[in-house]
Amino acid sequence: METSPNRAKVLYFNKRQVGLAYLEPYKEIPIDPFILDYHGSPIVDVFWYSDNYHFVIISDKAIEISEANPGSLPVELLSLNKKNTSVHYNTHEDALYFIDSQKTEDGVAYDNLYKLELNPRISAFQELIKLNPNENR
């Protein structure tokens, strides 16, 4: 069971479903607990994303992200070569660390450590681009 970063929601999962419940009324609108059926390969782990509204699904074959909303469908971020990969989500960096296999031209498979940054920054140059303070809006 995983509690959202703002501690307002909790999610739980098995190999084919993700359930979500609100711990308190959201913006004074009561939302009933719900379950999302997952039709991909078996779920290995689930992590909350830092925006409190999305969660990351790790399956045997892919890393996906989904809205915490009834009827939402997951979006695949990347495919995995290795089944039951080791995954760690660093909440302070919004980064997912995982191990995946890669085959070389001679057919030998090697395990590599990868980092998938999930932070909302569009690019490294975004911080350098500023609006002109004299420009009228």
C-alpha positions in Angstrom: 0.0 0.0 0.0 1.3 3.5 -1.0 0.2 6.8 0.5 0.3 9.8 -1.9 2.9 12.5 -1.1 0.2 14.8 0.2 -1.2 12.0 2.3 -4.7 12.5 0.9 -4.9 9.2 -1.1 -3.8 5.6 -0.8 -3.3 3.1 -3.6 -2.9 -0.7 -3.4 -2.4 -3.2 -6.2 -2.2 -6.8 -7.2 -0.9 -8.3 -10.5 -3.9 -7.1 -12.5 -5.5 -4.2 -10.7 -4.7 -0.9 -9.0 -7.1 0.3 -6.3 -7.3 3.9 -5.1 -9.1 5.5 -2.1 -9.3 9.0 -0.8 -8.5 9.4 2.9 -10.4 12.6 3.1 -12.9 14.4 0.8 -11.1 16.0 -2.1 -12.0 19.7 -2.4 -15.2 18.9 -0.5 -16.4 16.5 -3.3 -16.6 12.9 -1.9 -15.0 10.5 -4.3 -15.6 6.8 -3.7 -12.8 4.3 -3.8 -12.3 2.7 -7.2 -10.3 0.0 -8.9 -8.6 0.2 -12.3 -8.2 -3.0 -14.2 -4.8 -3.4 -15.8 -4.7 -5.4 -19.0 -0.9 -5.3 -19.6 1.6 -7.7 -18.3 1.6 -8.5 -14.6 2.2 -5.5 -12.2 5.4 -5.7 -10.2 5.2 -2.4 -8.3 3.4 0.9 -8.2 4.7 4.3 -7.1 3.0 7.7 -6.6 4.3 10.5 -8.7 5.0 13.7 -6.8 2.0 15.7 -8.3 -0.3 13.4 -6.2 -2.5 12.9 -9.3 -0.5 10.3 -11.2 1.1 7.0 -10.4 3.9 5.0 -12.1 3.2 1.3 -12.9 6.1 -1.2 -13.2 5.1 -4.4 -15.0 7.1 -7.3 -16.3 7.5 -5.6 -19.7 7.1 -1.8 -19.3 7.1 1.3 -17.2 3.9 3.2 -17.5 2.2 6.2 -15.9 -1.5 6.7 -15.2 -3.9 9.3 -13.8 -5.4 8.6 -10.4 -8.9 8.9 -12.0 -11.6 6.3 -12.6 -11.4 5.1 -16.2 -7.9 6.3 -16.9 -5.6 4.3 -19.1 -1.9 4.0 -18.6 0.6 5.5 -21.0 3.8 3.5 -21.7 7.0 5.4 -21.0 9.4 2.7 -22.0 9.6 -1.1 -22.7 11.7 -3.4 -20.6 13.8 -6.3 -21.7 14.3 -7.9 -18.3 11.4 -9.4 -16.4 11.0 -8.6 -12.7 13.5 -5.8 -12.9 14.7 -4.1 -9.7 13.2 -0.6 -9.4 13.6 2.3 -6.9 11.6 5.5 -7.1 13.4 8.5 -5.5 10.7 10.9 -4.4 13.1 13.8 -3.8 14.4 13.7 -7.4 11.3 12.4 -9.1 13.6 9.8 -10.7 13.1 6.1 -11.2 16.2 3.9 -11.0 15.9 0.5 -12.6 18.0 -2.4 -14.0 17.4 -3.6 -17.5 19.1 -6.0 -19.9 20.8 -5.1 -23.1 22.1 -7.6 -25.7 25.2 -7.0 -27.5 25.9 -7.9 -31.2 27.5 -11.1 -30.1 24.4 -12.2 -28.2 25.6 -11.6 -24.7 23.1 -9.9 -22.3 24.3 -7.3 -19.8 22.4 -5.7 -17.0 22.7 -2.0 -16.8 21.4 0.6 -14.3 19.2 3.3 -15.7 17.7 6.5 -14.4 14.4 7.8 -15.8 13.8 11.4 -14.7 10.1 12.1 -14.2 10.4 15.7 -13.1 8.2 18.3 -14.9 11.1 20.3 -16.3 10.7 20.5 -20.1 14.4 21.0 -20.8 17.6 21.9 -19.1 17.4 25.4 -20.8 14.0 26.2 -19.3 15.6 27.7 -16.2 17.8 29.9 -18.4 14.9 31.3 -20.4 13.2 34.2 -18.6 10.5 36.6 -19.6 11.8 40.1 -20.3 10.8 42.1 -17.1 10.1 45.2 -19.3 7.7 43.3 -21.6 4.0 44.0 -21.2 1.9 40.9 -20.5 
